[in-house]
Amino acid sequence: MTKTCWGVGLILGLVWPGVAGAQAPTPDPRDACATPSPADTEEAKDAFRDGQAAFSEGDYERAVALWTGAYQRDCSAHALLLNLATAHELLGRPEQATAALRLFNERAPQSPYAAANEQRMARLRVVLSPRPRRDVSTPCPTPAPAPPAPAPKGGVAIPVAVSIGGALTAVVGGVLYAEARHAVGDAADRCGGSANDCQDQDALIDGERARSRAVTAGWITGIGLATFAGGLVWHLASGPAAPASSASSSTPLRVGSALGPNGVNLWLGGGF
């Protein structure tokens, strides 16, 4: 009795009547499933359809289980082996895919898919062959560049600022002192040059006030000079050390002041 077998045509476009019906080989007497009963055939078809639905949903593992069971019930439907090979390949199992294709070529050697299966198995053998391991040389670490030296910040150093402040104070005090001494001389001229015999009371009062201002201005000038000298010494002491040759051939810088009858005398001395 001639039996019409069925198969799968999922993504490979296989139609069972064209593969198994026309190319069905002589049943292998060793396979009990080579002559399935009508009940086994129906169960195999149901398992095939369920596997086809699982495959379309991306559940390749369940599709493999269902199609394997279907082929065990009806092992004359060799087209199932092509679908099994595809599912195994999508699951990353080149060995199982190759085994399914080899079994298909053994049981359906006259199938037009046999030549294509040989090419697929050759490609899968390339995947299975071990690849030579490449020794990746570790490059030597590149030393990190040294951080750039911080740029010097702008502005005036504190010792220099102190010296400048002291110098300005001394200049202001000197101007006030000069003005006060001029006023003292003017008052003395109004008194005729003698404060003891002066008949101009206003001139006496102006002279005393001028002398008081002169004393105050003298103190301001002295404080300014002292501040200027202190800031200068501070600046020289905190600066970089001079070379020994230059230190031995130079004399310290000297600053001094003196309060005279007609003004403040500021002197600066030293040798180089």
C-alpha positions, 0 to 999 in steps of 0.5 A: 500500500502506497502511503502519502507522508507529510512534512514541514515547510516552515522557513525552508519552504519545504512541502512534504509531498514534494520531498517525502512523497516523491523521494521517500526511500525504502523503509528501514526495517530497523526503524519501527517508525518506518511504517507508522500506524494511522494513529501515530501519523495523526499524533505526529502531525499534531506535534508538527503543527504545535512545533511550527507554532512554537517556532514562529513564537521564537520558542526554538527549544520547544519546537525541537522537542515537538518535532523530535517526538513527531519524527519518532512517531513517523520517521518516514517524514524526513523533512522534519529533519531539515526543520530540526537542523534549522532550530538546532542551528538557531539555538547555537548547536552546530553538532546537532544541526549537522547530525540532523542534516547527515541523517536526512541525506542518509535516509533521502539520498535522492532528495534535491536538498541533499547537495544543499545539505552538504554545503550547510554541513561544510559551513557548520564544520567551520563553526565547529573547528577550533580557531587558533588562539591569538596571543594579545600582547599587552602594551606597556603602560604609557607614563602619565605626563607630569602636571604642569607647574602652577602659574605664579599668581598675580598681585603684590607680595605682602612685604612689598605692600607694607613697604609701599604703605609705609612710604605713602604714610611717610610722604603724607606726614612729610607734607603735613610737617612741611605745611605745619613748619611753614605756618609756625614761621608765618606766625613768628613773622607776625609776632616780630620774630619773638614769641615772648614779646608778641602782642598779636594773640592770634599769631601766638595761637596760630603758632602753637597750633602749627607747632602741635601739627608739626609734632603730629606730622613728625610722628606720622612721618616716623611711623611711615618710615619705620613701616617702609623699612620693616616691609623692605627688610621683610621682603629681602628676608623672604626672597630667594637667597643670593649667591655666595659671590654676590653676598660677599661683595655687597653691603646691606641696604640701610634706611634712616630718617632724622627730624630736623628744624625745617623738615624730615630728612630721609636717607637711603644708603648701601653698597653694591 
